[in-house]
Amino acid sequence: MQGGFHRLQLTATMVLAVTLMIGLGVRWYQIRQPLPQVDPSLSQRFQAIADSLNDLSGQSSRLTRRERQLWNENQRININEAGKEELMRLPGIGETLAERIIKRRQNRGPFRRESDLLYVSGIGPKTLSKIRPYITVKD
């Protein structure tokens, strides 16, 4: 067929157009619906469950009030001198990551800056941003 669509092309175009219209209709419907009201106590219940699971696993990512006070007073952990137990007090750092930090420090020498922790397997930008307020690098 010259100058026009083949039957298959026309069918495919129609299917795409109908799919687009259905998608736009669904989106329009979603926008017009009010957001569901969430019970504020629900969030607290979920946090309590998460805390109890962390306590059971021994890897609490939340700091105790006393730990927060100490770190707020600029008593940061020197990652070039800290032992495994001290490193495990950092949020998101468990036994395995603490051991990896120590192993890298022993093999490659002291860390020069906080961002050098990114070279430790298992520590990425998110973990580093969580622990950065609580660490320091001193020789």
C-alpha positions in Angstrom: 0.0 0.0 0.0 1.5 3.3 -1.1 1.3 6.4 1.0 -0.5 4.8 3.9 -0.3 2.3 6.7 -0.2 -1.4 6.3 -3.0 -3.2 8.2 -0.5 -4.4 10.9 0.9 -0.9 11.4 -2.6 0.5 11.7 -3.5 -2.1 14.3 -0.3 -1.5 16.3 -0.9 2.2 16.3 -4.5 1.8 17.4 -3.4 -0.6 20.3 -0.8 2.0 21.4 -3.3 4.8 21.2 -5.9 2.9 23.2 -3.3 1.9 25.8 -2.2 5.5 26.1 -5.8 6.7 26.6 -6.5 4.0 29.3 -3.3 5.0 31.1 -4.2 8.7 31.0 -7.7 7.9 32.3 -6.3 5.8 35.2 -3.8 8.6 36.0 -6.6 11.2 35.9 -8.7 9.1 38.3 -5.7 8.6 40.7 -5.1 12.4 40.8 -8.7 13.2 41.6 -8.9 10.6 44.5 -8.1 12.0 48.0 -5.1 10.5 49.7 -6.0 7.9 52.3 -5.6 9.0 55.9 -2.9 7.1 57.7 -3.2 6.4 61.4 -0.2 8.2 63.1 0.0 5.4 65.7 0.6 3.0 62.8 4.0 4.5 62.1 4.9 4.2 65.8 3.9 0.5 65.8 6.0 -0.3 62.8 9.0 1.5 64.3 8.5 -0.5 67.5 8.4 -3.7 65.6 11.5 -2.8 63.6 13.3 -1.9 66.8 12.4 -5.2 68.4 13.6 -7.1 65.3 16.9 -5.2 65.4 17.2 -6.0 69.1 16.7 -9.7 68.4 19.3 -9.6 65.6 21.8 -7.7 67.7 22.2 -5.0 65.1 20.3 -2.0 66.2 20.7 0.8 63.8 19.3 3.3 66.3 21.5 4.9 68.8 20.8 5.1 72.5 20.2 8.5 74.0 23.6 8.3 75.8 25.4 7.5 72.6 23.7 10.4 70.9 24.8 12.7 73.7 28.4 11.6 73.5 28.6 12.1 69.8 26.8 15.4 70.1 29.6 16.5 72.4 32.0 15.9 69.5 33.4 12.7 71.0 33.7 11.0 67.6 35.2 7.7 66.9 38.6 7.8 65.2 38.4 5.1 62.5 42.2 4.8 62.5 42.3 3.6 66.1 38.9 2.1 66.9 38.5 -1.5 67.7 35.8 -3.8 66.4 33.4 -3.2 69.4 33.8 0.6 69.0 33.2 0.5 65.3 30.1 -1.7 65.8 28.5 1.2 67.8 28.2 3.2 64.6 24.8 3.1 62.9 24.7 0.4 60.2 28.1 -1.1 61.1 27.9 -4.7 62.2 30.5 -7.2 63.1 31.4 -8.0 59.4 31.8 -4.4 58.3 33.8 -3.6 61.5 36.2 -6.4 60.7 36.5 -5.3 57.1 37.3 -1.7 58.2 40.1 -3.0 60.5 41.4 -5.4 57.8 41.7 -2.6 55.3 43.4 -0.3 57.8 45.9 -3.0 58.6 46.6 -3.9 54.9 46.6 -0.4 53.4 47.6 1.8 56.3 45.5 4.5 58.1 42.6 6.2 56.4 43.4 9.7 55.2 39.9 11.0 55.0 36.4 9.8 55.9 35.5 9.1 52.3 38.2 6.4 52.1 35.7 4.1 53.9 34.0 3.8 50.5 36.8 1.5 49.5 35.6 -1.0 52.2 33.4 -3.6 50.6 29.8 -3.1 51.9 30.1 0.6 52.7 28.5 2.8 50.1 27.5 6.4 50.0 24.3 5.8 52.1 26.2 4.0 54.9 28.9 6.7 54.9 26.4 9.5 55.2 24.9 7.7 58.2 28.1 7.3 60.1 29.9 10.5 58.9 28.7 12.7 61.9 30.1 10.1 64.3 33.6 9.5 62.9 36.8 11.3 62.6 40.2 10.5 60.9 43.3 11.2 62.9 46.7 9.5 62.6 
